[in-house]
Amino acid sequence: MSETICLNCERTEHETPLLMLTFKGEAKFICAQCLPTLIHKPHLLVEKLPGMQITPAKHEH
């Protein structure tokens, strides 16, 4: 079994709390410090999540 690590900073679950997400049927993990990157700058994670497409979200204001 592989060690659970943040997909961005690679810290382990023994170093920081991790949140689980799924992408293309696979479980991935991200820490709270890297979560804003996934939300606000997802283009920085494209290489770490192969197949991820960046499209603007439709927001009603």
Distance bins in CASP14 RR format, pairs under 12 A and 6 or more apart:
PFRMAT RR
TARGET T0000
AUTHOR 0000-0000-0000
RMODE 2
METHOD distances of the structure
MODEL  1
2 12 0 0 0 0 0 1 0 0 0 0 0
2 13 0 0 0 0 0 1 0 0 0 0 0
2 26 0 0 0 0 0 1 0 0 0 0 0
2 27 0 0 0 0 0 1 0 0 0 0 0
2 29 0 0 0 0 0 1 0 0 0 0 0
3 10 0 0 0 0 1 0 0 0 0 0 0
3 11 0 0 0 0 0 1 0 0 0 0 0
3 12 1 0 1 0 0 0 0 0 0 0 0
3 13 1 0 0 1 0 0 0 0 0 0 0
3 14 0 0 0 0 1 0 0 0 0 0 0
3 15 0 0 0 0 0 1 0 0 0 0 0
3 18 0 0 0 0 0 1 0 0 0 0 0
3 29 0 0 0 0 0 1 0 0 0 0 0
4 10 0 0 0 0 0 1 0 0 0 0 0
4 11 0 0 0 0 0 1 0 0 0 0 0
4 12 1 0 0 1 0 0 0 0 0 0 0
4 13 1 0 1 0 0 0 0 0 0 0 0
4 14 0 0 0 0 1 0 0 0 0 0 0
4 15 0 0 0 0 0 1 0 0 0 0 0
4 16 0 0 0 0 0 1 0 0 0 0 0
4 17 0 0 0 0 0 1 0 0 0 0 0
4 18 1 0 0 1 0 0 0 0 0 0 0
4 19 0 0 0 0 0 1 0 0 0 0 0
4 20 0 0 0 0 1 0 0 0 0 0 0
4 27 0 0 0 0 1 0 0 0 0 0 0
4 28 0 0 0 0 1 0 0 0 0 0 0
4 29 1 0 1 0 0 0 0 0 0 0 0
4 30 0 0 0 0 0 1 0 0 0 0 0
4 31 0 0 0 0 0 1 0 0 0 0 0
5 11 1 0 0 1 0 0 0 0 0 0 0
5 12 1 0 1 0 0 0 0 0 0 0 0
5 13 1 0 0 1 0 0 0 0 0 0 0
5 14 0 0 0 0 1 0 0 0 0 0 0
5 15 0 0 0 0 1 0 0 0 0 0 0
5 16 0 0 0 0 1 0 0 0 0 0 0
5 18 1 0 0 1 0 0 0 0 0 0 0
5 20 0 0 0 0 0 1 0 0 0 0 0
5 27 0 0 0 0 0 1 0 0 0 0 0
5 28 0 0 0 0 1 0 0 0 0 0 0
5 29 1 0 0 1 0 0 0 0 0 0 0
5 30 0 0 0 0 1 0 0 0 0 0 0
5 31 0 0 0 0 1 0 0 0 0 0 0
5 34 0 0 0 0 0 1 0 0 0 0 0
5 48 0 0 0 0 0 1 0 0 0 0 0
6 12 1 0 0 1 0 0 0 0 0 0 0
6 13 0 0 0 0 1 0 0 0 0 0 0
6 14 0 0 0 0 0 1 0 0 0 0 0
6 15 0 0 0 0 1 0 0 0 0 0 0
6 16 1 0 0 1 0 0 0 0 0 0 0
6 17 0 0 0 0 1 0 0 0 0 0 0
6 18 1 0 0 1 0 0 0 0 0 0 0
6 19 0 0 0 0 1 0 0 0 0 0 0
6 20 0 0 0 0 0 1 0 0 0 0 0
6 21 0 0 0 0 0 1 0 0 0 0 0
6 28 0 0 0 0 1 0 0 0 0 0 0
6 29 1 0 1 0 0 0 0 0 0 0 0
6 30 1 0 1 0 0 0 0 0 0 0 0
6 31 1 0 1 0 0 0 0 0 0 0 0
6 32 0 0 0 0 1 0 0 0 0 0 0
6 33 0 0 0 0 1 0 0 0 0 0 0
6 34 1 0 1 0 0 0 0 0 0 0 0
6 35 0 0 0 0 1 0 0 0 0 0 0
6 37 0 0 0 0 0 1 0 0 0 0 0
6 38 0 0 0 0 0 1 0 0 0 0 0
6 45 0 0 0 0 0 1 0 0 0 0 0
6 48 0 0 0 0 1 0 0 0 0 0 0
7 18 0 0 0 0 1 0 0 0 0 0 0
7 19 0 0 0 0 0 1 0 0 0 0 0
7 20 0 0 0 0 0 1 0 0 0 0 0
7 21 0 0 0 0 1 0 0 0 0 0 0
7 22 0 0 0 0 0 1 0 0 0 0 0
7 23 0 0 0 0 1 0 0 0 0 0 0
7 26 0 0 0 0 0 1 0 0 0 0 0
7 27 0 0 0 0 0 1 0 0 0 0 0
7 28 1 0 1 0 0 0 0 0 0 0 0
7 29 1 0 0 1 0 0 0 0 0 0 0
7 30 1 0 1 0 0 0 0 0 0 0 0
7 31 0 0 0 0 1 0 0 0 0 0 0
7 34 1 0 0 1 0 0 0 0 0 0 0
7 35 0 0 0 0 0 1 0 0 0 0 0
7 37 0 0 0 0 1 0 0 0 0 0 0
7 38 0 0 0 0 1 0 0 0 0 0 0
7 42 0 0 0 0 0 1 0 0 0 0 0
7 44 0 0 0 0 0 1 0 0 0 0 0
7 45 1 0 0 1 0 0 0 0 0 0 0
7 46 0 0 0 0 0 1 0 0 0 0 0
7 47 0 0 0 0 0 1 0 0 0 0 0
7 48 1 0 1 0 0 0 0 0 0 0 0
7 49 1 0 0 1 0 0 0 0 0 0 0
7 50 0 0 0 0 0 1 0 0 0 0 0
7 52 0 0 0 0 0 1 0 0 0 0 0
8 16 0 0 0 0 0 1 0 0 0 0 0
8 18 0 0 0 0 0 1 0 0 0 0 0
8 19 0 0 0 0 0 1 0 0 0 0 0
8 21 0 0 0 0 0 1 0 0 0 0 0
8 28 0 0 0 0 1 0 0 0 0 0 0
8 29 0 0 0 0 1 0 0 0 0 0 0
8 30 1 0 0 1 0 0 0 0 0 0 0
8 31 1 0 0 1 0 0 0 0 0 0 0
8 32 0 0 0 0 0 1 0 0 0 0 0
8 33 0 0 0 0 1 0 0 0 0 0 0
8 34 1 1 0 0 0 0 0 0 0 0 0
8 35 0 0 0 0 1 0 0 0 0 0 0
8 36 0 0 0 0 0 1 0 0 0 0 0
8 37 1 0 0 1 0 0 0 0 0 0 0
8 38 1 0 0 1 0 0 0 0 0 0 0
8 41 0 0 0 0 0 1 0 0 0 0 0
8 42 0 0 0 0 0 1 0 0 0 0 0
8 44 0 0 0 0 1 0 0 0 0 0 0
8 45 1 0 0 1 0 0 0 0 0 0 0
8 46 0 0 0 0 0 1 0 0 0 0 0
8 47 0 0 0 0 0 1 0 0 0 0 0
8 48 1 0 0 1 0 0 0 0 0 0 0
8 49 0 0 0 0 1 0 0 0 0 0 0
9 15 0 0 0 0 1 0 0 0 0 0 0
9 16 0 0 0 0 1 0 0 0 0 0 0
9 18 0 0 0 0 0 1 0 0 0 0 0
9 29 0 0 0 0 0 1 0 0 0 0 0
9 30 0 0 0 0 1 0 0 0 0 0 0
9 31 1 0 0 1 0 0 0 0 0 0 0
9 32 0 0 0 0 0 1 0 0 0 0 0
9 33 1 0 0 1 0 0 0 0 0 0 0
9 34 1 0 1 0 0 0 0 0 0 0 0
9 35 0 0 0 0 0 1 0 0 0 0 0
9 37 0 0 0 0 1 0 0 0 0 0 0
9 38 0 0 0 0 0 1 0 0 0 0 0
9 44 0 0 0 0 0 1 0 0 0 0 0
9 45 0 0 0 0 0 1 0 0 0 0 0
9 48 0 0 0 0 0 1 0 0 0 0 0
10 16 0 0 0 0 0 1 0 0 0 0 0
10 18 0 0 0 0 0 1 0 0 0 0 0
10 29 0 0 0 0 0 1 0 0 0 0 0
10 30 0 0 0 0 0 1 0 0 0 0 0
10 31 0 0 0 0 1 0 0 0 0 0 0
10 34 0 0 0 0 1 0 0 0 0 0 0
10 48 0 0 0 0 1 0 0 0 0 0 0
11 17 0 0 0 0 1 0 0 0 0 0 0
11 18 0 0 0 0 1 0 0 0 0 0 0
11 29 0 0 0 0 1 0 0 0 0 0 0
11 30 0 0 0 0 0 1 0 0 0 0 0
11 31 1 0 1 0 0 0 0 0 0 0 0
11 32 0 0 0 0 0 1 0 0 0 0 0
11 33 0 0 0 0 1 0 0 0 0 0 0
11 34 0 0 0 0 1 0 0 0 0 0 0
12 18 0 0 0 0 1 0 0 0 0 0 0
12 29 0 0 0 0 1 0 0 0 0 0 0
12 31 0 0 0 0 1 0 0 0 0 0 0
13 19 0 0 0 0 0 1 0 0 0 0 0
13 20 0 0 0 0 0 1 0 0 0 0 0
13 29 1 0 0 1 0 0 0 0 0 0 0
13 30 0 0 0 0 0 1 0 0 0 0 0
13 31 0 0 0 0 1 0 0 0 0 0 0
14 31 0 0 0 0 0 1 0 0 0 0 0
15 31 0 0 0 0 1 0 0 0 0 0 0
15 32 0 0 0 0 0 1 0 0 0 0 0
15 33 0 0 0 0 0 1 0 0 0 0 0
16 29 0 0 0 0 0 1 0 0 0 0 0
16 30 0 0 0 0 0 1 0 0 0 0 0
16 31 1 0 1 0 0 0 0 0 0 0 0
16 32 1 0 0 1 0 0 0 0 0 0 0
16 33 1 0 0 1 0 0 0 0 0 0 0
16 34 0 0 0 0 1 0 0 0 0 0 0
16 35 0 0 0 0 0 1 0 0 0 0 0
17 29 0 0 0 0 1 0 0 0 0 0 0
17 30 0 0 0 0 0 1 0 0 0 0 0
17 31 1 0 0 1 0 0 0 0 0 0 0
17 32 1 0 0 1 0 0 0 0 0 0 0
17 33 0 0 0 0 1 0 0 0 0 0 0
17 34 0 0 0 0 0 1 0 0 0 0 0
17 35 0 0 0 0 0 1 0 0 0 0 0
18 27 0 0 0 0 0 1 0 0 0 0 0
18 28 0 0 0 0 1 0 0 0 0 0 0
18 29 1 0 1 0 0 0 0 0 0 0 0
18 30 1 0 0 1 0 0 0 0 0 0 0
18 31 1 0 1 0 0 0 0 0 0 0 0
18 32 0 0 0 0 1 0 0 0 0 0 0
18 33 0 0 0 0 0 1 0 0 0 0 0
18 34 0 0 0 0 1 0 0 0 0 0 0
18 35 0 0 0 0 0 1 0 0 0 0 0
19 27 0 0 0 0 0 1 0 0 0 0 0
19 28 0 0 0 0 1 0 0 0 0 0 0
19 29 1 0 0 1 0 0 0 0 0 0 0
19 30 1 0 1 0 0 0 0 0 0 0 0
19 31 1 0 0 1 0 0 0 0 0 0 0
19 32 1 0 0 1 0 0 0 0 0 0 0
19 33 0 0 0 0 0 1 0 0 0 0 0
19 34 0 0 0 0 1 0 0 0 0 0 0
19 35 1 0 0 1 0 0 0 0 0 0 0
19 38 0 0 0 0 1 0 0 0 0 0 0
19 39 0 0 0 0 0 1 0 0 0 0 0
20 26 0 0 0 0 0 1 0 0 0 0 0
20 27 1 0 1 0 0 0 0 0 0 0 0
20 28 1 0 0 1 0 0 0 0 0 0 0
20 29 1 0 1 0 0 0 0 0 0 0 0
20 30 0 0 0 0 1 0 0 0 0 0 0
20 31 0 0 0 0 0 1 0 0 0 0 0
20 35 0 0 0 0 0 1 0 0 0 0 0
21 27 1 0 0 1 0 0 0 0 0 0 0
21 28 1 0 1 0 0 0 0 0 0 0 0
21 29 1 0 0 1 0 0 0 0 0 0 0
21 30 1 0 0 1 0 0 0 0 0 0 0
21 31 0 0 0 0 0 1 0 0 0 0 0
21 34 0 0 0 0 0 1 0 0 0 0 0
21 35 0 0 0 0 1 0 0 0 0 0 0
21 38 1 0 0 1 0 0 0 0 0 0 0
21 39 0 0 0 0 0 1 0 0 0 0 0
21 42 0 0 0 0 0 1 0 0 0 0 0
21 45 0 0 0 0 0 1 0 0 0 0 0
21 49 0 0 0 0 1 0 0 0 0 0 0
21 52 0 0 0 0 0 1 0 0 0 0 0
22 28 1 0 0 1 0 0 0 0 0 0 0
22 29 0 0 0 0 0 1 0 0 0 0 0
22 30 0 0 0 0 0 1 0 0 0 0 0
22 49 0 0 0 0 0 1 0 0 0 0 0
23 29 0 0 0 0 0 1 0 0 0 0 0
23 30 0 0 0 0 0 1 0 0 0 0 0
23 38 0 0 0 0 0 1 0 0 0 0 0
23 42 0 0 0 0 0 1 0 0 0 0 0
23 45 0 0 0 0 1 0 0 0 0 0 0
23 46 0 0 0 0 0 1 0 0 0 0 0
23 48 0 0 0 0 1 0 0 0 0 0 0
23 49 1 0 1 0 0 0 0 0 0 0 0
23 50 0 0 0 0 1 0 0 0 0 0 0
23 51 0 0 0 0 1 0 0 0 0 0 0
23 52 1 0 0 1 0 0 0 0 0 0 0
23 53 0 0 0 0 0 1 0 0 0 0 0
24 49 0 0 0 0 1 0 0 0 0 0 0
24 50 0 0 0 0 1 0 0 0 0 0 0
24 51 1 0 0 1 0 0 0 0 0 0 0
24 52 0 0 0 0 1 0 0 0 0 0 0
24 53 0 0 0 0 0 1 0 0 0 0 0
25 49 0 0 0 0 0 1 0 0 0 0 0
26 49 0 0 0 0 1 0 0 0 0 0 0
26 50 0 0 0 0 0 1 0 0 0 0 0
26 51 0 0 0 0 0 1 0 0 0 0 0
26 52 0 0 0 0 0 1 0 0 0 0 0
28 34 0 0 0 0 0 1 0 0 0 0 0
28 35 0 0 0 0 0 1 0 0 0 0 0
28 38 0 0 0 0 1 0 0 0 0 0 0
28 45 0 0 0 0 1 0 0 0 0 0 0
28 48 0 0 0 0 1 0 0 0 0 0 0
28 49 1 0 0 1 0 0 0 0 0 0 0
28 50 0 0 0 0 0 1 0 0 0 0 0
28 52 0 0 0 0 0 1 0 0 0 0 0
29 35 0 0 0 0 0 1 0 0 0 0 0
29 38 0 0 0 0 0 1 0 0 0 0 0
29 48 0 0 0 0 0 1 0 0 0 0 0
29 49 0 0 0 0 0 1 0 0 0 0 0
30 36 0 0 0 0 1 0 0 0 0 0 0
30 37 0 0 0 0 1 0 0 0 0 0 0
30 38 1 0 1 0 0 0 0 0 0 0 0
30 39 0 0 0 0 0 1 0 0 0 0 0
30 42 0 0 0 0 0 1 0 0 0 0 0
30 45 0 0 0 0 1 0 0 0 0 0 0
30 48 0 0 0 0 1 0 0 0 0 0 0
30 49 0 0 0 0 0 1 0 0 0 0 0
31 37 0 0 0 0 0 1 0 0 0 0 0
31 38 0 0 0 0 0 1 0 0 0 0 0
32 38 0 0 0 0 0 1 0 0 0 0 0
32 39 0 0 0 0 0 1 0 0 0 0 0
34 40 0 0 0 0 0 1 0 0 0 0 0
34 41 0 0 0 0 0 1 0 0 0 0 0
34 42 0 0 0 0 0 1 0 0 0 0 0
34 44 0 0 0 0 1 0 0 0 0 0 0
34 45 0 0 0 0 1 0 0 0 0 0 0
34 48 0 0 0 0 0 1 0 0 0 0 0
35 41 0 0 0 0 0 1 0 0 0 0 0
35 42 0 0 0 0 0 1 0 0 0 0 0
35 45 0 0 0 0 0 1 0 0 0 0 0
36 42 0 0 0 0 0 1 0 0 0 0 0
36 44 0 0 0 0 0 1 0 0 0 0 0
36 45 0 0 0 0 0 1 0 0 0 0 0
37 43 0 0 0 0 1 0 0 0 0 0 0
37 44 1 0 1 0 0 0 0 0 0 0 0
37 45 1 0 0 1 0 0 0 0 0 0 0
37 46 0 0 0 0 0 1 0 0 0 0 0
37 48 0 0 0 0 0 1 0 0 0 0 0
37 49 0 0 0 0 0 1 0 0 0 0 0
38 44 0 0 0 0 1 0 0 0 0 0 0
38 45 1 0 0 1 0 0 0 0 0 0 0
38 46 0 0 0 0 0 1 0 0 0 0 0
38 48 0 0 0 0 1 0 0 0 0 0 0
38 49 0 0 0 0 1 0 0 0 0 0 0
38 52 0 0 0 0 1 0 0 0 0 0 0
38 54 0 0 0 0 0 1 0 0 0 0 0
39 45 0 0 0 0 0 1 0 0 0 0 0
39 57 0 0 0 0 0 1 0 0 0 0 0
40 54 0 0 0 0 0 1 0 0 0 0 0
40 57 0 0 0 0 0 1 0 0 0 0 0
41 54 0 0 0 0 1 0 0 0 0 0 0
42 48 0 0 0 0 0 1 0 0 0 0 0
42 49 0 0 0 0 1 0 0 0 0 0 0
42 51 0 0 0 0 0 1 0 0 0 0 0
42 52 1 0 0 1 0 0 0 0 0 0 0
42 53 0 0 0 0 1 0 0 0 0 0 0
42 54 1 0 1 0 0 0 0 0 0 0 0
42 55 0 0 0 0 1 0 0 0 0 0 0
42 56 0 0 0 0 0 1 0 0 0 0 0
42 57 0 0 0 0 0 1 0 0 0 0 0
43 49 0 0 0 0 0 1 0 0 0 0 0
43 52 0 0 0 0 1 0 0 0 0 0 0
43 53 0 0 0 0 0 1 0 0 0 0 0
43 54 1 0 1 0 0 0 0 0 0 0 0
43 55 0 0 0 0 0 1 0 0 0 0 0
43 56 0 0 0 0 0 1 0 0 0 0 0
44 52 0 0 0 0 0 1 0 0 0 0 0
44 54 0 0 0 0 0 1 0 0 0 0 0
45 51 0 0 0 0 0 1 0 0 0 0 0
45 52 1 0 0 1 0 0 0 0 0 0 0
45 53 0 0 0 0 0 1 0 0 0 0 0
45 54 0 0 0 0 1 0 0 0 0 0 0
46 52 1 0 1 0 0 0 0 0 0 0 0
46 53 0 0 0 0 1 0 0 0 0 0 0
46 54 1 0 0 1 0 0 0 0 0 0 0
END
